[in-house]
């Protein structure tokens, strides 16, 4: 008689040594980013990420990143308050240089560390470069030139 197991069981293709390479995970498609001024935030991301505007509808100001990921900006309904989130974006070294120059030209603060102790500096962690800064809605963004893993 087989043993009776209770509770959820691990899916063998998702854990430990049984990791299967023949199963593809879901891919990221889009997210909604809360912004007091969706058009302003969308333009900021277009400028700093070198993204493209795409078709917008209803309350959304939409942009498209390389790889087909859409960022949708929308104002929260009153009296909703939102907590800022952190998002990290991978870019080339040349793009990184242009983005930091843009932050400087706009006199925007940026930091080398997530604790915001190294103002107007970039970092050289993880065999690449990185920088942290705020978007117009105070979301905490990061640009990196090498993935962490």
C-alpha positions, -999 to +999 in steps of 0.1 A: +000+000+000+015+034-010+023+059+018-003+087+023+013+121+021-004+152+034+000+188+024+014+202-008+042+182-024+072+198-041+071+197-079+102+177-089+111+200-118+113+231-095+134+219-066+170+210-058+189+183-076+158+173-096+158+206-115+147+199-151+162+220-179+134+210-204+107+230-187+106+267-193+093+290-165+067+317-172+081+349-186+075+384-174+051+404-196+040+436-179+035+454-147+015+484-135+036+511-118+017+536-096+025+572-104+009+605-095+016+617-130+016+587-153+027+606-184+057+622-166+068+589-151+065+571-185+086+598-201+112+595-174+115+558-180+117+563-217+145+587-213+165+569-186+159+533-199+160+543-236+126+525-240+098+533-264+063+547-260+037+522-271-001+523-274-017+536-243-053+532-232-077+541-204-057+553-174-024+538-186+006+555-201+025+525-215+061+520-226+079+490-240+113+476-230+135+454-251+123+418-249+086+428-251+081+438-214+056+465-210+055+490-181+021+506-175+019+538-155-013+547-137-024+571-110-039+554-079-076+561-072-080+586-043-074+583-014-052+553-021-016+556-009+012+534-023+045+522-011+075+527-034+090+496-050+125+488-061+132+478-097+165+469-113+173+471-150+202+456-168+219+478-194+251+481-214+281+501-203+274+527-229+238+530-218+249+532-182+271+562-190+243+580-209+219+573-180+243+587-154+249+618-176+212+623-179+208+621-141+236+647-138+221+670-164+188+670-147+205+676-113+189+644-099+204+626-069+218+591-074+237+568-051+262+540-053+244+520-026+209+511-017+213+527+017+218+560-001+250+569+018+273+574-013+256+604-030+265+612-066+286+580-069+282+547-088+294+513-077+315+486-093+299+456-076+293+421-092+320+426-119+300+455-134+287+490-125+255+500-107+236+531-097+205+538-076+181+567-081+144+577-076+118+581-104+093+610-103+069+589-081+098+580-057+102+544-068+137+532-061+154+523-094+187+506-101+207+503-133+234+475-135+257+465-162+261+429-151+235+405-137+240+395-101+240+358-110 
